[in-house]
């Protein structure tokens, strides 16, 4: 008579283990999806970093062009005026 409760406890324990394993498998699948999303986000951020660097270089070039357009004629004017 004592064997029946042990079998029931063993069955309940096995069912609990099976549910735990299913839960762990689901968490691992979710983790894989999260890793894929994180990799995509990292790739996008690196791409955006390159675009920002490119825009920064273009900005510096435009500032240099405007400064040259202002200062070169001003220097030429001053040289002609004092010479």
mmCIF file of the N, C-alpha and C atoms, coordinates in Angstrom:
data_MODEL
# 
_entry.id   MODEL 
# 
loop_
_atom_site.group_PDB 
_atom_site.id 
_atom_site.type_symbol 
_atom_site.label_atom_id 
_atom_site.label_alt_id 
_atom_site.label_comp_id 
_atom_site.label_asym_id 
_atom_site.label_entity_id 
_atom_site.label_seq_id 
_atom_site.pdbx_PDB_ins_code 
_atom_site.Cartn_x 
_atom_site.Cartn_y 
_atom_site.Cartn_z 
_atom_site.occupancy 
_atom_site.B_iso_or_equiv 
_atom_site.pdbx_formal_charge 
_atom_site.auth_seq_id 
_atom_site.auth_comp_id 
_atom_site.auth_asym_id 
_atom_site.auth_atom_id 
_atom_site.pdbx_PDB_model_num 
ATOM 1   N N  . UNK A 1 1  ? 0.803  -1.187 0.000   1.00 0.00 ? 1  UNK A N  1 
ATOM 2   C CA . UNK A 1 1  ? 0.000  0.000  0.000   1.00 0.00 ? 1  UNK A CA 1 
ATOM 3   C C  . UNK A 1 1  ? 0.852  1.259  0.000   1.00 0.00 ? 1  UNK A C  1 
ATOM 4   N N  . UNK A 1 2  ? 2.037  1.162  0.525   1.00 0.00 ? 2  UNK A N  1 
ATOM 5   C CA . UNK A 1 2  ? 2.872  2.350  0.548   1.00 0.00 ? 2  UNK A CA 1 
ATOM 6   C C  . UNK A 1 2  ? 3.487  2.637  -0.813  1.00 0.00 ? 2  UNK A C  1 
ATOM 7   N N  . UNK A 1 3  ? 3.462  1.656  -1.717  1.00 0.00 ? 3  UNK A N  1 
ATOM 8   C CA . UNK A 1 3  ? 4.077  1.856  -3.034  1.00 0.00 ? 3  UNK A CA 1 
ATOM 9   C C  . UNK A 1 3  ? 3.241  2.784  -3.912  1.00 0.00 ? 3  UNK A C  1 
ATOM 10  N N  . UNK A 1 4  ? 1.974  2.810  -3.781  1.00 0.00 ? 4  UNK A N  1 
ATOM 11  C CA . UNK A 1 4  ? 1.101  3.632  -4.617  1.00 0.00 ? 4  UNK A CA 1 
ATOM 12  C C  . UNK A 1 4  ? 1.388  5.116  -4.418  1.00 0.00 ? 4  UNK A C  1 
ATOM 13  N N  . UNK A 1 5  ? 1.479  5.640  -3.202  1.00 0.00 ? 5  UNK A N  1 
ATOM 14  C CA . UNK A 1 5  ? 1.804  7.061  -3.062  1.00 0.00 ? 5  UNK A CA 1 
ATOM 15  C C  . UNK A 1 5  ? 3.179  7.404  -3.635  1.00 0.00 ? 5  UNK A C  1 
ATOM 16  N N  . UNK A 1 6  ? 4.148  6.474  -3.519  1.00 0.00 ? 6  UNK A N  1 
ATOM 17  C CA . UNK A 1 6  ? 5.460  6.746  -4.098  1.00 0.00 ? 6  UNK A CA 1 
ATOM 18  C C  . UNK A 1 6  ? 5.380  6.857  -5.613  1.00 0.00 ? 6  UNK A C  1 
ATOM 19  N N  . UNK A 1 7  ? 4.576  5.990  -6.239  1.00 0.00 ? 7  UNK A N  1 
ATOM 20  C CA . UNK A 1 7  ? 4.420  6.051  -7.696  1.00 0.00 ? 7  UNK A CA 1 
ATOM 21  C C  . UNK A 1 7  ? 3.741  7.356  -8.106  1.00 0.00 ? 7  UNK A C  1 
ATOM 22  N N  . UNK A 1 8  ? 2.758  7.782  -7.340  1.00 0.00 ? 8  UNK A N  1 
ATOM 23  C CA . UNK A 1 8  ? 2.065  9.041  -7.637  1.00 0.00 ? 8  UNK A CA 1 
ATOM 24  C C  . UNK A 1 8  ? 3.031  10.212 -7.482  1.00 0.00 ? 8  UNK A C  1 
ATOM 25  N N  . UNK A 1 9  ? 3.822  10.204 -6.431  1.00 0.00 ? 9  UNK A N  1 
ATOM 26  C CA . UNK A 1 9  ? 4.804  11.271 -6.240  1.00 0.00 ? 9  UNK A CA 1 
ATOM 27  C C  . UNK A 1 9  ? 5.833  11.281 -7.366  1.00 0.00 ? 9  UNK A C  1 
ATOM 28  N N  . UNK A 1 10 ? 6.256  10.087 -7.797  1.00 0.00 ? 10 UNK A N  1 
ATOM 29  C CA . UNK A 1 10 ? 7.230  9.988  -8.886  1.00 0.00 ? 10 UNK A CA 1 
ATOM 30  C C  . UNK A 1 10 ? 6.628  10.539 -10.174 1.00 0.00 ? 10 UNK A C  1 
ATOM 31  N N  . UNK A 1 11 ? 5.360  10.192 -10.449 1.00 0.00 ? 11 UNK A N  1 
ATOM 32  C CA . UNK A 1 11 ? 4.691  10.677 -11.655 1.00 0.00 ? 11 UNK A CA 1 
ATOM 33  C C  . UNK A 1 11 ? 4.541  12.199 -11.603 1.00 0.00 ? 11 UNK A C  1 
ATOM 34  N N  . UNK A 1 12 ? 4.134  12.721 -10.466 1.00 0.00 ? 12 UNK A N  1 
ATOM 35  C CA . UNK A 1 12 ? 4.003  14.174 -10.326 1.00 0.00 ? 12 UNK A CA 1 
ATOM 36  C C  . UNK A 1 12 ? 5.350  14.863 -10.500 1.00 0.00 ? 12 UNK A C  1 
ATOM 37  N N  . UNK A 1 13 ? 6.387  14.248 -9.965  1.00 0.00 ? 13 UNK A N  1 
ATOM 38  C CA . UNK A 1 13 ? 7.719  14.829 -10.095 1.00 0.00 ? 13 UNK A CA 1 
ATOM 39  C C  . UNK A 1 13 ? 8.170  14.826 -11.559 1.00 0.00 ? 13 UNK A C  1 
ATOM 40  N N  . UNK A 1 14 ? 7.895  13.717 -12.275 1.00 0.00 ? 14 UNK A N  1 
ATOM 41  C CA . UNK A 1 14 ? 8.263  13.646 -13.693 1.00 0.00 ? 14 UNK A CA 1 
ATOM 42  C C  . UNK A 1 14 ? 7.474  14.659 -14.520 1.00 0.00 ? 14 UNK A C  1 
ATOM 43  N N  . UNK A 1 15 ? 6.206  14.832 -14.204 1.00 0.00 ? 15 UNK A N  1 
ATOM 44  C CA . UNK A 1 15 ? 5.395  15.832 -14.909 1.00 0.00 ? 15 UNK A CA 1 
ATOM 45  C C  . UNK A 1 15 ? 5.943  17.230 -14.635 1.00 0.00 ? 15 UNK A C  1 
ATOM 46  N N  . UNK A 1 16 ? 6.319  17.486 -13.388 1.00 0.00 ? 16 UNK A N  1 
ATOM 47  C CA . UNK A 1 16 ? 6.911  18.782 -13.044 1.00 0.00 ? 16 UNK A CA 1 
ATOM 48  C C  . UNK A 1 16 ? 8.213  19.022 -13.782 1.00 0.00 ? 16 UNK A C  1 
ATOM 49  N N  . UNK A 1 17 ? 9.045  17.984 -13.874 1.00 0.00 ? 17 UNK A N  1 
ATOM 50  C CA . UNK A 1 17 ? 10.320 18.106 -14.606 1.00 0.00 ? 17 UNK A CA 1 
ATOM 51  C C  . UNK A 1 17 ? 10.053 18.387 -16.075 1.00 0.00 ? 17 UNK A C  1 
ATOM 52  N N  . UNK A 1 18 ? 9.066  17.689 -16.652 1.00 0.00 ? 18 UNK A N  1 
ATOM 53  C CA . UNK A 1 18 ? 8.726  17.899 -18.060 1.00 0.00 ? 18 UNK A CA 1 
ATOM 54  C C  . UNK A 1 18 ? 8.275  19.344 -18.296 1.00 0.00 ? 18 UNK A C  1 
ATOM 55  N N  . UNK A 1 19 ? 7.456  19.881 -17.393 1.00 0.00 ? 19 UNK A N  1 
ATOM 56  C CA . UNK A 1 19 ? 6.996  21.265 -17.529 1.00 0.00 ? 19 UNK A CA 1 
ATOM 57  C C  . UNK A 1 19 ? 8.158  22.245 -17.395 1.00 0.00 ? 19 UNK A C  1 
ATOM 58  N N  . UNK A 1 20 ? 9.063  21.957 -16.473 1.00 0.00 ? 20 UNK A N  1 
ATOM 59  C CA . UNK A 1 20 ? 10.240 22.818 -16.304 1.00 0.00 ? 20 UNK A CA 1 
ATOM 60  C C  . UNK A 1 20 ? 11.107 22.814 -17.556 1.00 0.00 ? 20 UNK A C  1 
ATOM 61  N N  . UNK A 1 21 ? 11.283 21.633 -18.145 1.00 0.00 ? 21 UNK A N  1 
ATOM 62  C CA . UNK A 1 21 ? 12.093 21.530 -19.367 1.00 0.00 ? 21 UNK A CA 1 
ATOM 63  C C  . UNK A 1 21 ? 11.429 22.299 -20.501 1.00 0.00 ? 21 UNK A C  1 
ATOM 64  N N  . UNK A 1 22 ? 10.110 22.194 -20.616 1.00 0.00 ? 22 UNK A N  1 
ATOM 65  C CA . UNK A 1 22 ? 9.393  22.949 -21.652 1.00 0.00 ? 22 UNK A CA 1 
ATOM 66  C C  . UNK A 1 22 ? 9.567  24.449 -21.451 1.00 0.00 ? 22 UNK A C  1 
ATOM 67  N N  . UNK A 1 23 ? 9.497  24.870 -20.202 1.00 0.00 ? 23 UNK A N  1 
ATOM 68  C CA . UNK A 1 23 ? 9.680  26.289 -19.895 1.00 0.00 ? 23 UNK A CA 1 
ATOM 69  C C  . UNK A 1 23 ? 11.089 26.750 -20.255 1.00 0.00 ? 23 UNK A C  1 
ATOM 70  N N  . UNK A 1 24 ? 12.072 25.937 -19.938 1.00 0.00 ? 24 UNK A N  1 
ATOM 71  C CA . UNK A 1 24 ? 13.467 26.283 -20.254 1.00 0.00 ? 24 UNK A CA 1 
ATOM 72  C C  . UNK A 1 24 ? 13.675 26.342 -21.758 1.00 0.00 ? 24 UNK A C  1 
ATOM 73  N N  . UNK A 1 25 ? 13.096 25.392 -22.496 1.00 0.00 ? 25 UNK A N  1 
ATOM 74  C CA . UNK A 1 25 ? 13.214 25.408 -23.962 1.00 0.00 ? 25 UNK A CA 1 
ATOM 75  C C  . UNK A 1 25 ? 12.607 26.685 -24.543 1.00 0.00 ? 25 UNK A C  1 
ATOM 76  N N  . UNK A 1 26 ? 11.458 27.076 -24.021 1.00 0.00 ? 26 UNK A N  1 
ATOM 77  C CA . UNK A 1 26 ? 10.813 28.297 -24.508 1.00 0.00 ? 26 UNK A CA 1 
ATOM 78  C C  . UNK A 1 26 ? 11.673 29.516 -24.215 1.00 0.00 ? 26 UNK A C  1 
ATOM 79  N N  . UNK A 1 27 ? 12.267 29.563 -23.039 1.00 0.00 ? 27 UNK A N  1 
ATOM 80  C CA . UNK A 1 27 ? 13.134 30.683 -22.688 1.00 0.00 ? 27 UNK A CA 1 
ATOM 81  C C  . UNK A 1 27 ? 14.364 30.726 -23.588 1.00 0.00 ? 27 UNK A C  1 
ATOM 82  N N  . UNK A 1 28 ? 14.904 29.567 -23.937 1.00 0.00 ? 28 UNK A N  1 
ATOM 83  C CA . UNK A 1 28 ? 16.057 29.529 -24.844 1.00 0.00 ? 28 UNK A CA 1 
ATOM 84  C C  . UNK A 1 28 ? 15.674 30.010 -26.237 1.00 0.00 ? 28 UNK A C  1 
ATOM 85  N N  . UNK A 1 29 ? 14.490 29.624 -26.703 1.00 0.00 ? 29 UNK A N  1 
ATOM 86  C CA . UNK A 1 29 ? 14.022 30.105 -28.006 1.00 0.00 ? 29 UNK A CA 1 
ATOM 87  C C  . UNK A 1 29 ? 13.832 31.617 -27.989 1.00 0.00 ? 29 UNK A C  1 
ATOM 88  N N  . UNK A 1 30 ? 13.263 32.124 -26.898 1.00 0.00 ? 30 UNK A N  1 
ATOM 89  C CA . UNK A 1 30 ? 13.087 33.570 -26.772 1.00 0.00 ? 30 UNK A CA 1 
ATOM 90  C C  . UNK A 1 30 ? 14.438 34.279 -26.738 1.00 0.00 ? 30 UNK A C  1 
ATOM 91  N N  . UNK A 1 31 ? 15.407 33.674 -26.075 1.00 0.00 ? 31 UNK A N  1 
ATOM 92  C CA . UNK A 1 31 ? 16.750 34.263 -25.993 1.00 0.00 ? 31 UNK A CA 1 
ATOM 93  C C  . UNK A 1 31 ? 17.395 34.335 -27.374 1.00 0.00 ? 31 UNK A C  1 
ATOM 94  N N  . UNK A 1 32 ? 17.195 33.296 -28.187 1.00 0.00 ? 32 UNK A N  1 
ATOM 95  C CA . UNK A 1 32 ? 17.753 33.305 -29.541 1.00 0.00 ? 32 UNK A CA 1 
ATOM 96  C C  . UNK A 1 32 ? 17.134 34.431 -30.363 1.00 0.00 ? 32 UNK A C  1 
ATOM 97  N N  . UNK A 1 33 ? 15.822 34.630 -30.224 1.00 0.00 ? 33 UNK A N  1 
ATOM 98  C CA . UNK A 1 33 ? 15.159 35.725 -30.936 1.00 0.00 ? 33 UNK A CA 1 
ATOM 99  C C  . UNK A 1 33 ? 15.687 37.076 -30.472 1.00 0.00 ? 33 UNK A C  1 
ATOM 100 N N  . UNK A 1 34 ? 15.893 37.206 -29.171 1.00 0.00 ? 34 UNK A N  1 
ATOM 101 C CA . UNK A 1 34 ? 16.420 38.465 -28.641 1.00 0.00 ? 34 UNK A CA 1 
ATOM 102 C C  . UNK A 1 34 ? 17.838 38.719 -29.135 1.00 0.00 ? 34 UNK A C  1 
ATOM 103 N N  . UNK A 1 35 ? 18.650 37.672 -29.216 1.00 0.00 ? 35 UNK A N  1 
ATOM 104 C CA . UNK A 1 35 ? 20.012 37.833 -29.726 1.00 0.00 ? 35 UNK A CA 1 
ATOM 105 C C  . UNK A 1 35 ? 19.996 38.284 -31.181 1.00 0.00 ? 35 UNK A C  1 
ATOM 106 N N  . UNK A 1 36 ? 19.084 37.729 -31.970 1.00 0.00 ? 36 UNK A N  1 
ATOM 107 C CA . UNK A 1 36 ? 18.982 38.126 -33.377 1.00 0.00 ? 36 UNK A CA 1 
ATOM 108 C C  . UNK A 1 36 ? 18.571 39.592 -33.495 1.00 0.00 ? 36 UNK A C  1 
ATOM 109 N N  . UNK A 1 37 ? 17.619 40.006 -32.679 1.00 0.00 ? 37 UNK A N  1 
ATOM 110 C CA . UNK A 1 37 ? 17.188 41.405 -32.701 1.00 0.00 ? 37 UNK A CA 1 
ATOM 111 C C  . UNK A 1 37 ? 18.309 42.332 -32.246 1.00 0.00 ? 37 UNK A C  1 
ATOM 112 N N  . UNK A 1 38 ? 19.062 41.899 -31.243 1.00 0.00 ? 38 UNK A N  1 
ATOM 113 C CA . UNK A 1 38 ? 20.180 42.717 -30.763 1.00 0.00 ? 38 UNK A CA 1 
ATOM 114 C C  . UNK A 1 38 ? 21.256 42.845 -31.834 1.00 0.00 ? 38 UNK A C  1 
ATOM 115 N N  . UNK A 1 39 ? 21.517 41.767 -32.578 1.00 0.00 ? 39 UNK A N  1 
ATOM 116 C CA . UNK A 1 39 ? 22.504 41.831 -33.657 1.00 0.00 ? 39 UNK A CA 1 
ATOM 117 C C  . UNK A 1 39 ? 22.052 42.790 -34.754 1.00 0.00 ? 39 UNK A C  1 
ATOM 118 N N  . UNK A 1 40 ? 20.773 42.753 -35.088 1.00 0.00 ? 40 UNK A N  1 
ATOM 119 C CA . UNK A 1 40 ? 20.251 43.680 -36.097 1.00 0.00 ? 40 UNK A CA 1 
ATOM 120 C C  . UNK A 1 40 ? 20.361 45.128 -35.618 1.00 0.00 ? 40 UNK A C  1 
ATOM 121 N N  . UNK A 1 41 ? 20.050 45.360 -34.355 1.00 0.00 ? 41 UNK A N  1 
ATOM 122 C CA . UNK A 1 41 ? 20.139 46.715 -33.802 1.00 0.00 ? 41 UNK A CA 1 
ATOM 123 C C  . UNK A 1 41 ? 21.584 47.201 -33.793 1.00 0.00 ? 41 UNK A C  1 
ATOM 124 N N  . UNK A 1 42 ? 22.515 46.309 -33.475 1.00 0.00 ? 42 UNK A N  1 
ATOM 125 C CA . UNK A 1 42 ? 23.929 46.677 -33.483 1.00 0.00 ? 42 UNK A CA 1 
ATOM 126 C C  . UNK A 1 42 ? 24.383 47.031 -34.892 1.00 0.00 ? 42 UNK A C  1 
ATOM 127 N N  . UNK A 1 43 ? 23.986 46.230 -35.880 1.00 0.00 ? 43 UNK A N  1 
ATOM 128 C CA . UNK A 1 43 ? 24.361 46.517 -37.267 1.00 0.00 ? 43 UNK A CA 1 
ATOM 129 C C  . UNK A 1 43 ? 23.794 47.864 -37.709 1.00 0.00 ? 43 UNK A C  1 
ATOM 130 N N  . UNK A 1 44 ? 22.559 48.146 -37.330 1.00 0.00 ? 44 UNK A N  1 
ATOM 131 C CA . UNK A 1 44 ? 21.935 49.412 -37.702 1.00 0.00 ? 44 UNK A CA 1 
ATOM 132 C C  . UNK A 1 44 ? 22.637 50.584 -37.025 1.00 0.00 ? 44 UNK A C  1 
ATOM 133 N N  . UNK A 1 45 ? 23.033 50.415 -35.773 1.00 0.00 ? 45 UNK A N  1 
ATOM 134 C CA . UNK A 1 45 ? 23.716 51.510 -35.073 1.00 0.00 ? 45 UNK A CA 1 
ATOM 135 C C  . UNK A 1 45 ? 25.095 51.765 -35.671 1.00 0.00 ? 45 UNK A C  1 
ATOM 136 N N  . UNK A 1 46 ? 25.786 50.715 -36.099 1.00 0.00 ? 46 UNK A N  1 
ATOM 137 C CA . UNK A 1 46 ? 27.089 50.896 -36.752 1.00 0.00 ? 46 UNK A CA 1 
ATOM 138 C C  . UNK A 1 46 ? 26.908 51.621 -38.080 1.00 0.00 ? 46 UNK A C  1 
ATOM 139 N N  . UNK A 1 47 ? 25.868 51.246 -38.824 1.00 0.00 ? 47 UNK A N  1 
ATOM 140 C CA . UNK A 1 47 ? 25.578 51.929 -40.089 1.00 0.00 ? 47 UNK A CA 1 
ATOM 141 C C  . UNK A 1 47 ? 25.275 53.408 -39.838 1.00 0.00 ? 47 UNK A C  1 
ATOM 142 N N  . UNK A 1 48 ? 24.495 53.692 -38.814 1.00 0.00 ? 48 UNK A N  1 
ATOM 143 C CA . UNK A 1 48 ? 24.177 55.086 -38.483 1.00 0.00 ? 48 UNK A CA 1 
ATOM 144 C C  . UNK A 1 48 ? 25.414 55.851 -38.043 1.00 0.00 ? 48 UNK A C  1 
ATOM 145 N N  . UNK A 1 49 ? 26.318 55.188 -37.342 1.00 0.00 ? 49 UNK A N  1 
ATOM 146 C CA . UNK A 1 49 ? 27.565 55.832 -36.932 1.00 0.00 ? 49 UNK A CA 1 
ATOM 147 C C  . UNK A 1 49 ? 28.371 56.258 -38.156 1.00 0.00 ? 49 UNK A C  1 
ATOM 148 N N  . UNK A 1 50 ? 28.430 55.387 -39.172 1.00 0.00 ? 50 UNK A N  1 
ATOM 149 C CA . UNK A 1 50 ? 29.158 55.736 -40.394 1.00 0.00 ? 50 UNK A CA 1 
ATOM 150 C C  . UNK A 1 50 ? 28.487 56.904 -41.118 1.00 0.00 ? 50 UNK A C  1 
ATOM 151 N N  . UNK A 1 51 ? 27.161 56.902 -41.136 1.00 0.00 ? 51 UNK A N  1 
ATOM 152 C CA . UNK A 1 51 ? 26.449 58.007 -41.778 1.00 0.00 ? 51 UNK A CA 1 
ATOM 153 C C  . UNK A 1 51 ? 26.701 59.325 -41.053 1.00 0.00 ? 51 UNK A C  1 
ATOM 154 N N  . UNK A 1 52 ? 26.708 59.285 -39.739 1.00 0.00 ? 52 UNK A N  1 
ATOM 155 C CA . UNK A 1 52 ? 26.970 60.501 -38.959 1.00 0.00 ? 52 UNK A CA 1 
ATOM 156 C C  . UNK A 1 52 ? 28.382 60.998 -39.215 1.00 0.00 ? 52 UNK A C  1 
ATOM 157 N N  . UNK A 1 53 ? 29.359 60.082 -39.275 1.00 0.00 ? 53 UNK A N  1 
ATOM 158 C CA . UNK A 1 53 ? 30.730 60.485 -39.588 1.00 0.00 ? 53 UNK A CA 1 
ATOM 159 C C  . UNK A 1 53 ? 30.806 61.136 -40.965 1.00 0.00 ? 53 UNK A C  1 
ATOM 160 N N  . UNK A 1 54 ? 30.100 60.571 -41.931 1.00 0.00 ? 54 UNK A N  1 
ATOM 161 C CA . UNK A 1 54 ? 30.092 61.129 -43.280 1.00 0.00 ? 54 UNK A CA 1 
ATOM 162 C C  . UNK A 1 54 ? 29.483 62.532 -43.276 1.00 0.00 ? 54 UNK A C  1 
ATOM 163 N N  . UNK A 1 55 ? 28.371 62.708 -42.574 1.00 0.00 ? 55 UNK A N  1 
ATOM 164 C CA . UNK A 1 55 ? 27.752 64.035 -42.489 1.00 0.00 ? 55 UNK A CA 1 
ATOM 165 C C  . UNK A 1 55 ? 28.655 65.035 -41.779 1.00 0.00 ? 55 UNK A C  1 
ATOM 166 N N  . UNK A 1 56 ? 29.403 64.574 -40.787 1.00 0.00 ? 56 UNK A N  1 
ATOM 167 C CA . UNK A 1 56 ? 30.336 65.455 -40.083 1.00 0.00 ? 56 UNK A CA 1 
ATOM 168 C C  . UNK A 1 56 ? 31.419 65.945 -41.031 1.00 0.00 ? 56 UNK A C  1 
ATOM 169 N N  . UNK A 1 57 ? 31.952 65.049 -41.858 1.00 0.00 ? 57 UNK A N  1 
ATOM 170 C CA . UNK A 1 57 ? 32.981 65.452 -42.821 1.00 0.00 ? 57 UNK A CA 1 
ATOM 171 C C  . UNK A 1 57 ? 32.419 66.434 -43.847 1.00 0.00 ? 57 UNK A C  1 
ATOM 172 N N  . UNK A 1 58 ? 31.206 66.191 -44.302 1.00 0.00 ? 58 UNK A N  1 
ATOM 173 C CA . UNK A 1 58 ? 30.579 67.112 -45.250 1.00 0.00 ? 58 UNK A CA 1 
ATOM 174 C C  . UNK A 1 58 ? 30.367 68.474 -44.595 1.00 0.00 ? 58 UNK A C  1 
ATOM 175 N N  . UNK A 1 59 ? 29.955 68.476 -43.343 1.00 0.00 ? 59 UNK A N  1 
ATOM 176 C CA . UNK A 1 59 ? 29.743 69.727 -42.611 1.00 0.00 ? 59 UNK A CA 1 
ATOM 177 C C  . UNK A 1 59 ? 31.046 70.517 -42.494 1.00 0.00 ? 59 UNK A C  1 
ATOM 178 N N  . UNK A 1 60 ? 32.138 69.836 -42.131 1.00 0.00 ? 60 UNK A N  1 
ATOM 179 C CA . UNK A 1 60 ? 33.433 70.513 -42.037 1.00 0.00 ? 60 UNK A CA 1 
ATOM 180 C C  . UNK A 1 60 ? 33.868 71.060 -43.394 1.00 0.00 ? 60 UNK A C  1 
ATOM 181 N N  . UNK A 1 61 ? 33.609 70.321 -44.460 1.00 0.00 ? 61 UNK A N  1 
ATOM 182 C CA . UNK A 1 61 ? 33.975 70.794 -45.795 1.00 0.00 ? 61 UNK A CA 1 
ATOM 183 C C  . UNK A 1 61 ? 33.186 72.050 -46.155 1.00 0.00 ? 61 UNK A C  1 
ATOM 184 N N  . UNK A 1 62 ? 31.897 72.067 -45.835 1.00 0.00 ? 62 UNK A N  1 
ATOM 185 C CA . UNK A 1 62 ? 31.082 73.245 -46.135 1.00 0.00 ? 62 UNK A CA 1 
ATOM 186 C C  . UNK A 1 62 ? 31.514 74.455 -45.311 1.00 0.00 ? 62 UNK A C  1 
ATOM 187 N N  . UNK A 1 63 ? 31.837 74.234 -44.050 1.00 0.00 ? 63 UNK A N  1 
ATOM 188 C CA . UNK A 1 63 ? 32.317 75.339 -43.215 1.00 0.00 ? 63 UNK A CA 1 
ATOM 189 C C  . UNK A 1 63 ? 33.630 75.878 -43.763 1.00 0.00 ? 63 UNK A C  1 
ATOM 190 N N  . UNK A 1 64 ? 34.515 74.993 -44.179 1.00 0.00 ? 64 UNK A N  1 
ATOM 191 C CA . UNK A 1 64 ? 35.794 75.428 -44.759 1.00 0.00 ? 64 UNK A CA 1 
ATOM 192 C C  . UNK A 1 64 ? 35.569 76.204 -46.046 1.00 0.00 ? 64 UNK A C  1 
ATOM 193 N N  . UNK A 1 65 ? 34.645 75.754 -46.865 1.00 0.00 ? 65 UNK A N  1 
ATOM 194 C CA . UNK A 1 65 ? 34.351 76.434 -48.123 1.00 0.00 ? 65 UNK A CA 1 
ATOM 195 C C  . UNK A 1 65 ? 33.789 77.834 -47.871 1.00 0.00 ? 65 UNK A C  1 
ATOM 196 N N  . UNK A 1 66 ? 32.876 77.957 -46.931 1.00 0.00 ? 66 UNK A N  1 
ATOM 197 C CA . UNK A 1 66 ? 32.304 79.267 -46.607 1.00 0.00 ? 66 UNK A CA 1 
ATOM 198 C C  . UNK A 1 66 ? 33.375 80.183 -46.022 1.00 0.00 ? 66 UNK A C  1 
ATOM 199 N N  . UNK A 1 67 ? 34.196 79.648 -45.126 1.00 0.00 ? 67 UNK A N  1 
ATOM 200 C CA . UNK A 1 67 ? 35.264 80.457 -44.532 1.00 0.00 ? 67 UNK A CA 1 
ATOM 201 C C  . UNK A 1 67 ? 36.249 80.916 -45.602 1.00 0.00 ? 67 UNK A C  1 
ATOM 202 N N  . UNK A 1 68 ? 36.597 80.030 -46.518 1.00 0.00 ? 68 UNK A N  1 
ATOM 203 C CA . UNK A 1 68 ? 37.515 80.413 -47.597 1.00 0.00 ? 68 UNK A CA 1 
ATOM 204 C C  . UNK A 1 68 ? 36.868 81.461 -48.493 1.00 0.00 ? 68 UNK A C  1 
ATOM 205 N N  . UNK A 1 69 ? 35.576 81.330 -48.738 1.00 0.00 ? 69 UNK A N  1 
ATOM 206 C CA . UNK A 1 69 ? 34.863 82.300 -49.564 1.00 0.00 ? 69 UNK A CA 1 
ATOM 207 C C  . UNK A 1 69 ? 34.788 83.669 -48.920 1.00 0.00 ? 69 UNK A C  1 
ATOM 208 N N  . UNK A 1 70 ? 34.878 83.732 -47.620 1.00 0.00 ? 70 UNK A N  1 
ATOM 209 C CA . UNK A 1 70 ? 34.834 85.023 -46.925 1.00 0.00 ? 70 UNK A CA 1 
ATOM 210 C C  . UNK A 1 70 ? 36.236 85.585 -46.718 1.00 0.00 ? 70 UNK A C  1 
ATOM 211 N N  . UNK A 1 71 ? 37.138 84.768 -46.206 1.00 0.00 ? 71 UNK A N  1 
ATOM 212 C CA . UNK A 1 71 ? 38.450 85.284 -45.808 1.00 0.00 ? 71 UNK A CA 1 
ATOM 213 C C  . UNK A 1 71 ? 39.400 85.521 -46.978 1.00 0.00 ? 71 UNK A C  1 
ATOM 214 N N  . UNK A 1 72 ? 39.357 84.707 -48.015 1.00 0.00 ? 72 UNK A N  1 
ATOM 215 C CA . UNK A 1 72 ? 40.273 84.912 -49.150 1.00 0.00 ? 72 UNK A CA 1 
ATOM 216 C C  . UNK A 1 72 ? 39.993 86.248 -49.836 1.00 0.00 ? 72 UNK A C  1 
ATOM 217 N N  . UNK A 1 73 ? 38.752 86.574 -50.182 1.00 0.00 ? 73 UNK A N  1 
ATOM 218 C CA . UNK A 1 73 ? 38.524 87.899 -50.780 1.00 0.00 ? 73 UNK A CA 1 
ATOM 219 C C  . UNK A 1 73 ? 38.857 89.045 -49.820 1.00 0.00 ? 73 UNK A C  1 
ATOM 220 N N  . UNK A 1 74 ? 38.600 88.849 -48.523 1.00 0.00 ? 74 UNK A N  1 
ATOM 221 C CA . UNK A 1 74 ? 38.923 89.880 -47.547 1.00 0.00 ? 74 UNK A CA 1 
ATOM 222 C C  . UNK A 1 74 ? 40.431 90.115 -47.491 1.00 0.00 ? 74 UNK A C  1 
ATOM 223 N N  . UNK A 1 75 ? 41.210 89.061 -47.491 1.00 0.00 ? 75 UNK A N  1 
ATOM 224 C CA . UNK A 1 75 ? 42.674 89.190 -47.470 1.00 0.00 ? 75 UNK A CA 1 
ATOM 225 C C  . UNK A 1 75 ? 43.162 89.846 -48.758 1.00 0.00 ? 75 UNK A C  1 
ATOM 226 N N  . UNK A 1 76 ? 42.595 89.447 -49.893 1.00 0.00 ? 76 UNK A N  1 
ATOM 227 C CA . UNK A 1 76 ? 42.989 90.063 -51.168 1.00 0.00 ? 76 UNK A CA 1 
ATOM 228 C C  . UNK A 1 76 ? 42.648 91.554 -51.153 1.00 0.00 ? 76 UNK A C  1 
ATOM 229 N N  . UNK A 1 77 ? 41.501 91.915 -50.647 1.00 0.00 ? 77 UNK A N  1 
ATOM 230 C CA . UNK A 1 77 ? 41.106 93.319 -50.559 1.00 0.00 ? 77 UNK A CA 1 
ATOM 231 C C  . UNK A 1 77 ? 42.073 94.101 -49.670 1.00 0.00 ? 77 UNK A C  1 
ATOM 232 N N  . UNK A 1 78 ? 42.423 93.550 -48.519 1.00 0.00 ? 78 UNK A N  1 
ATOM 233 C CA . UNK A 1 78 ? 43.343 94.243 -47.617 1.00 0.00 ? 78 UNK A CA 1 
ATOM 234 C C  . UNK A 1 78 ? 44.729 94.389 -48.242 1.00 0.00 ? 78 UNK A C  1 
ATOM 235 N N  . UNK A 1 79 ? 45.193 93.364 -48.934 1.00 0.00 ? 79 UNK A N  1 
ATOM 236 C CA . UNK A 1 79 ? 46.507 93.451 -49.588 1.00 0.00 ? 79 UNK A CA 1 
ATOM 237 C C  . UNK A 1 79 ? 46.484 94.536 -50.658 1.00 0.00 ? 79 UNK A C  1 
ATOM 238 N N  . UNK A 1 80 ? 45.445 94.584 -51.474 1.00 0.00 ? 80 UNK A N  1 
ATOM 239 C CA . UNK A 1 80 ? 45.364 95.596 -52.523 1.00 0.00 ? 80 UNK A CA 1 
ATOM 240 C C  . UNK A 1 80 ? 45.224 96.999 -51.933 1.00 0.00 ? 80 UNK A C  1 
ATOM 241 N N  . UNK A 1 81 ? 44.511 97.126 -50.830 1.00 0.00 ? 81 UNK A N  1 
ATOM 242 C CA . UNK A 1 81 ? 44.299 98.433 -50.237 1.00 0.00 ? 81 UNK A CA 1 
ATOM 243 C C  . UNK A 1 81 ? 45.588 98.999 -49.649 1.00 0.00 ? 81 UNK A C  1 
ATOM 244 N N  . UNK A 1 82 ? 46.407 98.181 -49.000 1.00 0.00 ? 82 UNK A N  1 
ATOM 245 C CA . UNK A 1 82 ? 47.622 98.668 -48.354 1.00 0.00 ? 82 UNK A CA 1 
ATOM 246 C C  . UNK A 1 82 ? 48.846 98.586 -49.250 1.00 0.00 ? 82 UNK A C  1 
ATOM 247 N N  . UNK A 1 83 ? 48.745 98.087 -50.405 1.00 0.00 ? 83 UNK A N  1 
ATOM 248 C CA . UNK A 1 83 ? 49.902 98.016 -51.295 1.00 0.00 ? 83 UNK A CA 1 
ATOM 249 C C  . UNK A 1 83 ? 49.919 99.146 -52.230 1.00 0.00 ? 83 UNK A C  1 
# 
